[in-house]
């Protein structure tokens, strides 16, 4: 099975185990701590809380960003109506060792007043240390971002997927029951065998 197929089946499994919506699946894939960090990142970029940002950015990224981070608040809508996590990925290596590496990528959409802002950022953690932001980007949008539109479309589609899956399972169970009953009737209709 190739990598794309594995990712597809993993997403389907998370949907089945996690919830009946993409938002529920996102919550199942992320910890409460990760979701809190994602929301805090947006809030602190939006309010230009530079002490918080400096504490959570890697030293290299802060050296690059210190002059431009103050421009981020202008990219966000005002007033803010909601900020939603719309995409998440994680990559881990050497898990459980002193050389463990973990990177996470977050995409959030902030909405308000007919405007949107897409916030993307990446964190890295090495050797069990606290995660640091190593990349960030805020993009203003005047039309609904594709990421949010896809999330809403999937939320509408998931109940139909569940319904289709249940209908398919009911069909399979029905066929198996019919086959078993048919075999039992045939056996009952056969004359008994008399050993000589």
MDAnalysis code that builds the backbone (N, CA, C; Angstrom):
import MDAnalysis as mda
import numpy as np

u = mda.Universe.empty(588, n_residues=196, atom_resindex=np.repeat(np.arange(196), 3), trajectory=True)
u.add_TopologyAttr("name", ["N", "CA", "C"] * 196)
u.add_TopologyAttr("resid", np.arange(1, 197))
u.add_TopologyAttr("resname", ["UNK", "UNK", "UNK", "UNK", "UNK", "UNK", "UNK", "UNK", "UNK", "UNK", "UNK", "UNK", "UNK", "UNK", "UNK", "UNK", "UNK", "UNK", "UNK", "UNK", "UNK", "UNK", "UNK", "UNK", "UNK", "UNK", "UNK", "UNK", "UNK", "UNK", "UNK", "UNK", "UNK", "UNK", "UNK", "UNK", "UNK", "UNK", "UNK", "UNK", "UNK", "UNK", "UNK", "UNK", "UNK", "UNK", "UNK", "UNK", "UNK", "UNK", "UNK", "UNK", "UNK", "UNK", "UNK", "UNK", "UNK", "UNK", "UNK", "UNK", "UNK", "UNK", "UNK", "UNK", "UNK", "UNK", "UNK", "UNK", "UNK", "UNK", "UNK", "UNK", "UNK", "UNK", "UNK", "UNK", "UNK", "UNK", "UNK", "UNK", "UNK", "UNK", "UNK", "UNK", "UNK", "UNK", "UNK", "UNK", "UNK", "UNK", "UNK", "UNK", "UNK", "UNK", "UNK", "UNK", "UNK", "UNK", "UNK", "UNK", "UNK", "UNK", "UNK", "UNK", "UNK", "UNK", "UNK", "UNK", "UNK", "UNK", "UNK", "UNK", "UNK", "UNK", "UNK", "UNK", "UNK", "UNK", "UNK", "UNK", "UNK", "UNK", "UNK", "UNK", "UNK", "UNK", "UNK", "UNK", "UNK", "UNK", "UNK", "UNK", "UNK", "UNK", "UNK", "UNK", "UNK", "UNK", "UNK", "UNK", "UNK", "UNK", "UNK", "UNK", "UNK", "UNK", "UNK", "UNK", "UNK", "UNK", "UNK", "UNK", "UNK", "UNK", "UNK", "UNK", "UNK", "UNK", "UNK", "UNK", "UNK", "UNK", "UNK", "UNK", "UNK", "UNK", "UNK", "UNK", "UNK", "UNK", "UNK", "UNK", "UNK", "UNK", "UNK", "UNK", "UNK", "UNK", "UNK", "UNK", "UNK", "UNK", "UNK", "UNK", "UNK", "UNK", "UNK", "UNK", "UNK", "UNK", "UNK", "UNK", "UNK", "UNK", "UNK", "UNK"])
u.atoms.positions = np.array([
    [0.861, -1.190, 0.000],
    [0.000, 0.000, 0.000],
    [0.894, 1.236, 0.000],
    [0.661, 2.158, -0.941],
    [1.524, 3.325, -1.011],
    [1.160, 4.339, 0.079],
    [1.979, 5.381, 0.175],
    [1.841, 6.344, 1.268],
    [0.510, 7.089, 1.215],
    [0.079, 7.479, 0.007],
    [-1.188, 8.196, -0.117],
    [-2.358, 7.338, 0.356],
    [-2.330, 6.063, -0.038],
    [-3.408, 5.158, 0.371],
    [-3.438, 5.004, 1.884],
    [-2.245, 4.897, 2.499],
    [-2.183, 4.778, 3.961],
    [-2.760, 6.033, 4.630],
    [-2.410, 7.211, 4.105],
    [-2.941, 8.455, 4.671],
    [-4.453, 8.519, 4.510],
    [-4.959, 8.082, 3.336],
    [-6.401, 8.085, 3.093],
    [-7.106, 7.184, 4.112],
    [-6.582, 5.952, 4.283],
    [-7.212, 5.025, 5.229],
    [-7.086, 5.511, 6.662],
    [-5.979, 6.201, 6.986],
    [-5.828, 6.759, 8.325],
    [-6.886, 7.834, 8.578],
    [-7.109, 8.700, 7.576],
    [-8.133, 9.742, 7.720],
    [-9.510, 9.119, 7.892],
    [-9.815, 8.100, 7.076],
    [-11.111, 7.423, 7.190],
    [-11.257, 6.785, 8.570],
    [-10.176, 6.143, 9.058],
    [-10.222, 5.514, 10.375],
    [-10.460, 6.554, 11.464],
    [-9.779, 7.699, 11.355],
    [-9.979, 8.760, 12.348],
    [-11.413, 9.262, 12.293],
    [-11.960, 9.406, 11.081],
    [-13.353, 9.831, 10.946],
    [-14.288, 8.839, 11.631],
    [-14.029, 7.548, 11.415],
    [-14.895, 6.525, 11.989],
    [-14.767, 6.493, 13.504],
    [-13.516, 6.535, 13.994],
    [-13.292, 6.420, 15.431],
    [-13.502, 7.739, 16.167],
    [-13.168, 8.836, 15.492],
    [-13.142, 10.120, 16.176],
    [-14.467, 10.826, 16.272],
    [-15.223, 10.869, 15.190],
    [-16.459, 11.640, 15.200],
    [-17.151, 11.506, 13.868],
    [-18.261, 12.222, 13.746],
    [-19.033, 12.190, 12.505],
    [-18.825, 13.451, 11.690],
    [-17.755, 14.199, 11.911],
    [-17.489, 15.398, 11.138],
    [-15.995, 15.599, 11.032],
    [-15.581, 16.442, 10.069],
    [-14.164, 16.753, 9.939],
    [-13.662, 17.499, 11.170],
    [-14.506, 18.357, 11.724],
    [-14.089, 19.074, 12.933],
    [-13.857, 18.088, 14.083],
    [-14.743, 17.104, 14.190],
    [-14.562, 16.078, 15.213],
    [-13.305, 15.268, 14.965],
    [-13.033, 14.977, 13.686],
    [-11.821, 14.234, 13.337],
    [-10.581, 15.046, 13.685],
    [-10.628, 16.358, 13.424],
    [-9.498, 17.230, 13.757],
    [-9.243, 17.214, 15.256],
    [-10.326, 17.231, 16.033],
    [-10.182, 17.165, 17.491],
    [-9.618, 15.826, 17.937],
    [-9.980, 14.758, 17.205],
    [-9.469, 13.432, 17.555],
    [-7.980, 13.305, 17.236],
    [-7.524, 14.014, 16.200],
    [-6.111, 13.922, 15.788],
    [-5.197, 14.815, 16.610],
    [-5.745, 15.814, 17.268],
    [-4.917, 16.779, 17.997],
    [-5.224, 16.719, 19.482],
    [-4.221, 17.047, 20.274],
    [-4.429, 17.093, 21.722],
    [-5.013, 18.452, 22.094],
    [-5.579, 18.522, 23.273],
    [-6.114, 19.795, 23.771],
    [-5.000, 20.831, 23.850],
    [-3.794, 20.377, 24.210],
    [-2.642, 21.282, 24.301],
    [-2.284, 21.856, 22.931],
    [-2.307, 21.003, 21.890],
    [-1.993, 21.472, 20.538],
    [-3.037, 22.462, 20.040],
    [-4.314, 22.156, 20.302],
    [-5.381, 23.071, 19.876],
    [-5.274, 24.408, 20.595],
    [-4.914, 24.366, 21.883],
    [-4.747, 25.605, 22.653],
    [-3.582, 26.419, 22.101],
    [-2.481, 25.746, 21.740],
    [-1.331, 26.445, 21.161],
    [-1.715, 27.106, 19.840],
    [-2.461, 26.383, 19.008],
    [-2.862, 26.925, 17.707],
    [-3.716, 28.175, 17.883],
    [-4.685, 28.127, 18.798],
    [-5.547, 29.285, 19.038],
    [-4.742, 30.440, 19.640],
    [-3.824, 30.112, 20.553],
    [-3.002, 31.154, 21.179],
    [-2.088, 31.819, 20.156],
    [-1.574, 31.040, 19.219],
    [-0.705, 31.607, 18.179],
    [-1.458, 32.670, 17.382],
    [-2.674, 32.329, 16.963],
    [-3.474, 33.296, 16.197],
    [-3.787, 34.520, 17.047],
    [-4.225, 34.299, 18.279],
    [-4.603, 35.412, 19.154],
    [-3.422, 36.354, 19.393],
    [-2.232, 35.794, 19.596],
    [-1.068, 36.628, 19.894],
    [-0.489, 37.302, 18.660],
    [-0.649, 36.693, 17.492],
    [-0.293, 37.388, 16.246],
    [-1.284, 38.531, 16.003],
    [-2.560, 38.246, 16.239],
    [-3.626, 39.227, 15.974],
    [-3.508, 40.450, 16.887],
    [-3.024, 40.228, 18.124],
    [-2.910, 41.334, 19.081],
    [-1.480, 41.854, 19.213],
    [-0.578, 41.317, 18.395],
    [0.832, 41.743, 18.394],
    [1.462, 41.621, 19.786],
    [1.219, 40.474, 20.419],
    [1.796, 40.214, 21.740],
    [3.224, 39.703, 21.544],
    [4.143, 40.619, 21.374],
    [5.512, 40.239, 21.018],
    [6.253, 39.457, 22.100],
    [6.056, 39.741, 23.395],
    [6.726, 38.901, 24.406],
    [6.324, 37.419, 24.290],
    [5.026, 37.157, 24.087],
    [4.576, 35.757, 23.932],
    [5.164, 35.154, 22.670],
    [5.120, 35.897, 21.584],
    [5.630, 35.387, 20.307],
    [7.127, 35.095, 20.396],
    [7.892, 36.003, 20.997],
    [9.339, 35.787, 21.119],
    [9.640, 34.541, 21.944],
    [8.831, 34.316, 22.989],
    [9.029, 33.142, 23.850],
    [8.782, 31.838, 23.085],
    [7.837, 31.856, 22.131],
    [7.453, 30.631, 21.434],
    [8.124, 30.445, 20.072],
    [8.729, 31.508, 19.530],
    [9.460, 31.393, 18.264],
    [10.871, 30.874, 18.547],
    [11.437, 30.148, 17.564],
    [12.853, 29.804, 17.666],
    [13.657, 31.103, 17.574],
    [14.881, 31.102, 18.104],
    [15.708, 32.311, 18.086],
    [15.952, 32.788, 16.652],
    [16.176, 31.826, 15.729],
    [16.433, 32.187, 14.330],
    [15.208, 32.841, 13.702],
    [14.034, 32.268, 13.956],
    [12.820, 32.822, 13.367],
    [12.503, 34.187, 13.952],
    [12.723, 34.352, 15.263],
    [12.431, 35.649, 15.863],
    [13.362, 36.729, 15.292],
    [14.621, 36.388, 15.055],
    [15.555, 37.351, 14.468],
    [15.061, 37.820, 13.097],
    [14.413, 36.906, 12.338],
    [13.878, 37.258, 11.021],
    [12.549, 37.996, 11.129],
    [11.774, 37.695, 12.174],
    [10.379, 38.134, 12.241],
    [10.139, 39.367, 13.101],
    [11.078, 39.725, 13.942],
    [10.840, 40.791, 14.924],
    [10.337, 42.076, 14.278],
    [10.819, 42.387, 13.080],
    [10.417, 43.649, 12.425],
    [9.090, 43.521, 11.687],
    [8.733, 42.310, 11.241],
    [7.531, 42.144, 10.412],
    [6.314, 41.655, 11.194],
    [6.524, 41.077, 12.372],
    [5.404, 40.494, 13.109],
    [4.383, 41.569, 13.503],
    [4.828, 42.804, 13.648],
    [3.928, 43.895, 14.000],
    [2.928, 44.237, 12.907],
    [3.176, 43.755, 11.682],
    [2.247, 43.995, 10.579],
    [1.091, 42.986, 10.565],
    [1.224, 41.886, 11.287],
    [0.235, 40.803, 11.239],
    [-1.170, 41.234, 11.649],
    [-1.358, 42.072, 12.699],
    [-2.728, 42.409, 13.101],
    [-3.579, 43.006, 11.978],
    [-2.958, 43.724, 11.068],
    [-3.718, 44.351, 9.974],
    [-4.297, 43.314, 9.015],
    [-3.761, 42.105, 9.012],
    [-4.232, 41.052, 8.102],
    [-5.493, 40.351, 8.610],
    [-5.792, 40.517, 9.894],
    [-6.931, 39.811, 10.495],
    [-8.201, 40.647, 10.398],
    [-9.357, 39.975, 10.260],
    [-10.624, 40.719, 10.252],
    [-10.927, 41.278, 11.630],
    [-11.735, 42.312, 11.652],
    [-12.167, 42.894, 12.917],
    [-13.621, 43.341, 12.763],
    [-14.506, 42.922, 13.649],
    [-14.255, 42.031, 14.787],
    [-14.125, 40.578, 14.339],
    [-13.459, 39.789, 15.159],
    [-13.293, 38.363, 14.870],
    [-14.540, 37.613, 15.324],
    [-15.069, 36.787, 14.435],
    [-16.230, 35.952, 14.782],
    [-15.803, 34.548, 15.205],
    [-14.798, 33.992, 14.517],
    [-14.342, 32.641, 14.881],
    [-12.951, 32.392, 14.314],
    [-12.243, 31.481, 14.959],
    [-10.963, 30.973, 14.461],
    [-11.032, 29.461, 14.522],
    [-10.910, 28.820, 13.361],
    [-11.061, 27.366, 13.292],
    [-9.785, 26.700, 12.780],
    [-9.435, 25.600, 13.412],
    [-8.351, 24.756, 12.910],
    [-8.890, 23.964, 11.726],
    [-8.306, 24.162, 10.535],
    [-8.838, 23.512, 9.334],
    [-7.899, 22.463, 8.755],
    [-6.628, 22.455, 9.179],
    [-5.697, 21.433, 8.696],
    [-4.595, 21.245, 9.736],
    [-4.133, 19.991, 9.826],
    [-3.107, 19.655, 10.816],
    [-2.328, 18.455, 10.314],
    [-1.022, 18.488, 10.514],
    [-0.209, 17.300, 10.221],
    [0.917, 17.214, 11.240],
    [1.368, 15.995, 11.474],
    [2.443, 15.762, 12.433],
    [3.410, 14.750, 11.847],
    [4.684, 14.934, 12.131],
    [5.722, 14.017, 11.665],
    [6.690, 13.791, 12.817],
    [6.866, 12.521, 13.191],
    [7.758, 12.188, 14.304],
    [8.802, 11.183, 13.855],
    [10.002, 11.305, 14.424],
    [11.055, 10.325, 14.156],
    [11.832, 10.077, 15.442],
    [12.461, 8.907, 15.519],
    [13.245, 8.500, 16.690],
    [12.443, 8.633, 17.988],
    [11.160, 8.247, 17.910],
    [10.273, 8.398, 19.068],
    [10.815, 7.602, 20.253],
    [10.822, 8.235, 21.410],
    [11.268, 7.570, 22.634],
    [12.764, 7.636, 22.879],
    [13.522, 8.212, 21.944],
    [14.972, 8.308, 22.136],
    [15.343, 9.748, 22.470],
    [16.588, 9.943, 22.875],
    [17.068, 11.289, 23.207],
    [17.151, 12.163, 21.957],
    [17.190, 11.528, 20.781],
    [17.277, 12.271, 19.516],
    [15.928, 12.385, 18.821],
    [14.835, 12.277, 19.572],
    [13.516, 12.319, 18.950],
    [13.262, 13.691, 18.313],
    [12.563, 13.657, 17.187],
    [12.169, 14.887, 16.488],
    [10.684, 14.831, 16.227],
    [10.035, 15.971, 16.394],
    [8.596, 16.050, 16.124],
    [8.295, 17.399, 15.502],
    [7.643, 17.364, 14.364],
    [7.220, 18.620, 13.739],
    [5.712, 18.570, 13.517],
    [5.079, 19.722, 13.678],
    [3.638, 19.842, 13.501],
    [3.354, 21.050, 12.615],
    [2.357, 20.911, 11.759],
    [1.934, 22.022, 10.919],
    [0.454, 22.287, 11.157],
    [0.123, 23.551, 11.373],
    [-1.235, 23.972, 11.672],
    [-1.709, 24.980, 10.627],
    [-2.968, 24.866, 10.236],
    [-3.609, 25.890, 9.406],
    [-4.920, 26.267, 10.073],
    [-5.082, 27.559, 10.324],
    [-6.304, 28.062, 10.950],
    [-6.897, 29.164, 10.089],
    [-8.214, 29.268, 10.111],
    [-8.910, 30.332, 9.386],
    [-9.672, 31.174, 10.402],
    [-9.403, 32.479, 10.375],
    [-10.100, 33.435, 11.230],
    [-11.109, 34.189, 10.367],
    [-12.357, 34.249, 10.828],
    [-13.443, 34.872, 10.058],
    [-14.029, 36.035, 10.828],
    [-14.546, 37.014, 10.078],
    [-15.240, 38.125, 10.704],
    [-15.563, 39.224, 9.718],
    [-16.809, 39.694, 9.736],
    [-17.203, 40.827, 8.919],
    [-16.992, 40.653, 7.431],
    [-17.146, 39.430, 6.942],
    [-16.966, 39.186, 5.514],
    [-15.517, 39.176, 5.065],
    [-14.604, 39.055, 6.017],
    [-13.178, 38.921, 5.708],
    [-12.631, 37.691, 6.419],
    [-11.486, 37.215, 5.929],
    [-10.861, 36.031, 6.499],
    [-9.345, 36.227, 6.535],
    [-8.699, 35.474, 7.405],
    [-7.236, 35.416, 7.429],
    [-6.847, 33.961, 7.624],
    [-5.891, 33.495, 6.821],
    [-5.387, 32.127, 6.943],
    [-4.029, 32.196, 7.638],
    [-3.923, 31.525, 8.775],
    [-2.675, 31.482, 9.538],
    [-2.085, 30.083, 9.427],
    [-0.856, 30.016, 8.948],
    [-0.140, 28.748, 8.884],
    [1.128, 28.873, 9.727],
    [1.399, 27.832, 10.509],
    [2.668, 27.836, 11.221],
    [3.129, 26.415, 11.482],
    [4.422, 26.293, 11.681],
    [5.047, 24.984, 11.899],
    [5.853, 25.040, 13.183],
    [5.753, 23.984, 13.980],
    [6.560, 23.884, 15.194],
    [7.487, 22.679, 15.085],
    [8.598, 22.769, 15.788],
    [9.531, 21.641, 15.872],
    [9.946, 21.460, 17.319],
    [10.131, 20.185, 17.682],
    [10.588, 19.838, 19.021],
    [11.657, 18.761, 18.876],
    [12.801, 18.964, 19.519],
    [13.893, 17.988, 19.447],
    [14.243, 17.502, 20.848],
    [14.389, 16.191, 20.962],
    [14.816, 15.600, 22.227],
    [13.865, 15.846, 23.379],
    [12.586, 15.982, 23.086],
    [11.600, 16.173, 24.140],
    [11.495, 17.599, 24.647],
    [12.237, 18.529, 24.049],
    [12.153, 19.937, 24.464],
    [10.815, 20.518, 24.036],
    [10.477, 21.670, 24.614],
    [9.228, 22.341, 24.250],
    [9.245, 22.709, 22.767],
    [8.098, 22.597, 22.139],
    [7.989, 22.921, 20.715],
    [8.208, 24.415, 20.491],
    [8.920, 24.732, 19.403],
    [9.157, 26.121, 19.023],
    [8.613, 26.354, 17.621],
    [8.060, 27.541, 17.401],
    [7.575, 27.908, 16.075],
    [8.778, 28.194, 15.186],
    [8.828, 27.514, 14.028],
    [9.959, 27.690, 13.108],
    [9.534, 28.306, 11.771],
    [8.229, 28.358, 11.510],
    [7.702, 29.023, 10.318],
    [6.340, 29.603, 10.652],
    [6.012, 30.737, 10.026],
    [4.675, 31.294, 10.202],
    [4.321, 32.141, 8.991],
    [3.023, 32.265, 8.760],
    [2.534, 33.065, 7.639],
    [1.074, 33.420, 7.905],
    [0.718, 34.659, 7.641],
    [-0.677, 35.100, 7.735],
    [-1.051, 35.704, 6.388],
    [-2.150, 35.196, 5.807],
    [-2.604, 35.665, 4.501],
    [-4.037, 36.170, 4.614],
    [-4.280, 37.477, 4.324],
    [-5.659, 37.981, 4.352],
    [-6.415, 37.528, 3.111],
    [-7.723, 37.331, 3.257],
    [-8.565, 36.923, 2.129],
    [-9.854, 37.727, 2.131],
    [-10.299, 38.104, 0.935],
    [-11.581, 38.802, 0.787],
    [-12.702, 37.844, 0.396],
    [-12.339, 36.606, 0.051],
    [-13.327, 35.559, -0.230],
    [-13.034, 34.386, 0.694],
    [-14.040, 33.555, 0.924],
    [-13.863, 32.426, 1.841],
    [-12.712, 31.536, 1.374],
    [-11.742, 31.265, 2.240],
    [-10.610, 30.421, 1.854],
    [-11.050, 29.006, 1.498],
    [-10.343, 28.419, 0.533],
    [-10.672, 27.058, 0.093],
    [-10.607, 26.074, 1.256],
    [-9.667, 26.281, 2.185],
    [-9.514, 25.367, 3.317],
    [-10.788, 25.294, 4.150],
    [-11.432, 26.450, 4.358],
    [-12.661, 26.482, 5.149],
    [-13.829, 25.910, 4.353],
    [-13.863, 26.215, 3.050],
    [-14.938, 25.689, 2.197],
    [-14.869, 24.161, 2.141],
    [-13.656, 23.607, 2.049],
    [-13.488, 22.148, 2.004],
    [-13.952, 21.531, 3.326],
    [-13.597, 22.168, 4.436],
    [-14.008, 21.662, 5.753],
    [-15.533, 21.615, 5.856],
    [-16.201, 22.672, 5.414],
    [-17.666, 22.704, 5.475],
    [-18.278, 21.663, 4.548],
    [-17.694, 21.501, 3.359],
    [-18.197, 20.500, 2.418],
    [-18.061, 19.102, 3.012],
    [-16.905, 18.819, 3.626],
    [-16.690, 17.504, 4.235],
    [-17.634, 17.283, 5.410],
    [-17.901, 18.331, 6.179],
    [-18.851, 18.195, 7.295],
    [-20.237, 17.811, 6.790],
    [-20.611, 18.363, 5.617],
    [-21.915, 17.994, 5.042],
    [-21.881, 16.594, 4.448],
    [-20.707, 16.184, 3.928],
    [-20.609, 14.894, 3.235],
    [-20.483, 13.711, 4.191],
    [-19.871, 13.932, 5.357],
    [-19.593, 12.808, 6.264],
    [-20.851, 12.034, 6.664],
    [-21.991, 12.697, 7.009],
    [-23.185, 11.896, 7.323],
    [-23.619, 11.012, 6.157],
    [-23.458, 11.498, 4.904],
    [-23.793, 10.678, 3.741],
    [-22.825, 9.512, 3.600],
    [-21.542, 9.762, 3.908],
    [-20.552, 8.676, 3.879],
    [-20.926, 7.605, 4.895],
    [-21.285, 8.069, 6.124],
    [-21.723, 7.122, 7.159],
    [-22.935, 6.333, 6.696],
    [-23.928, 7.049, 6.105],
    [-25.139, 6.377, 5.624],
    [-24.818, 5.350, 4.559],
    [-23.914, 5.717, 3.625],
    [-23.513, 4.779, 2.576],
    [-22.792, 3.574, 3.143],
    [-21.915, 3.818, 4.122],
    [-21.181, 2.717, 4.750],
    [-22.134, 1.774, 5.475],
    [-23.093, 2.331, 6.211],
    [-24.060, 1.493, 6.924],
    [-24.939, 0.707, 5.955],
    [-25.353, 1.362, 4.843],
    [-26.164, 0.669, 3.840],
    [-25.370, -0.471, 3.213],
    [-24.078, -0.226, 2.930],
    [-23.228, -1.269, 2.358],
    [-23.076, -2.440, 3.328],
    [-22.824, -2.126, 4.604],
    [-22.683, -3.184, 5.610],
    [-23.988, -3.974, 5.751],
    [-25.133, -3.274, 5.716],
    [-26.426, -3.960, 5.803],
    [-26.626, -4.881, 4.600],
    [-26.204, -4.430, 3.413],
    [-26.309, -5.253, 2.207],
    [-25.443, -6.502, 2.327],
    [-24.213, -6.342, 2.792],
    [-23.305, -7.493, 2.953],
    [-23.884, -8.485, 3.957],
    [-24.362, -7.974, 5.097],
    [-24.945, -8.861, 6.118],
    [-26.161, -9.584, 5.541],
    [-27.012, -8.855, 4.790],
    [-28.189, -9.467, 4.174],
    [-27.829, -10.578, 3.209],
    [-26.805, -10.359, 2.384],
    [-26.360, -11.388, 1.420],
    [-25.843, -12.617, 2.155],
    [-25.038, -12.396, 3.216],
    [-24.494, -13.520, 3.994],
    [-25.640, -14.323, 4.615],
    [-26.645, -13.638, 5.186],
    [-27.787, -14.322, 5.802],
    [-28.543, -15.134, 4.756],
    [-28.769, -14.561, 3.573],
    [-29.471, -15.284, 2.502],
    [-28.697, -16.528, 2.067],
    [-27.396, -16.403, 1.936],
    [-26.567, -17.558, 1.531],
    [-26.642, -18.652, 2.583],
    [-26.527, -18.295, 3.849],
    [-26.569, -19.287, 4.930],
    [-27.930, -19.981, 4.957],
    [-29.003, -19.228, 4.844],
    [-30.350, -19.826, 4.856],
    [-30.558, -20.724, 3.650],
    [-30.076, -20.280, 2.491],
    [-30.220, -21.086, 1.276],
    [-29.479, -22.416, 1.422],
    [-28.282, -22.379, 1.971],
    [-27.509, -23.609, 2.186],
    [-28.214, -24.543, 3.169],
    [-28.808, -23.985, 4.207],
    [-29.515, -24.816, 5.191],
    [-30.740, -25.482, 4.559],
    [-31.471, -24.729, 3.711],
    [-32.643, -25.310, 3.047],
    [-32.232, -26.434, 2.113],
    [-31.159, -26.230, 1.370],
    [-30.696, -27.285, 0.452],
    [-30.300, -28.540, 1.213],
    [-29.602, -28.343, 2.323],
    [-29.205, -29.513, 3.104],
    [-30.406, -30.231, 3.673],
    [-31.407, -29.444, 4.138],
    [-32.620, -30.060, 4.694],
    [-33.404, -30.823, 3.658],
    [-33.330, -30.357, 2.379],
    [-34.099, -30.983, 1.301],
    [-33.434, -32.262, 0.778],
    [-32.149, -32.452, 1.047],
    [-31.454, -33.658, 0.559],
    [-31.912, -34.874, 1.362],
    [-32.054, -36.043, 0.666],
    [-32.430, -37.253, 1.428],
    [-31.273, -37.670, 2.336],
    [-31.607, -38.281, 3.463],
    [-30.540, -38.718, 4.354],
    [-29.706, -39.815, 3.713],
    [-28.454, -39.825, 4.037],
    [-27.540, -40.839, 3.481],
    [-27.522, -42.024, 4.448],
    [-27.820, -43.248, 3.875],
    [-27.795, -44.466, 4.671],
    [-26.485, -45.192, 4.422],
    [-25.631, -45.239, 5.408],
    [-24.384, -46.009, 5.207],
    [-24.708, -47.501, 5.106],
    [-24.109, -48.190, 4.184],
    [-24.326, -49.633, 3.978],
    [-23.399, -50.428, 4.866],
])
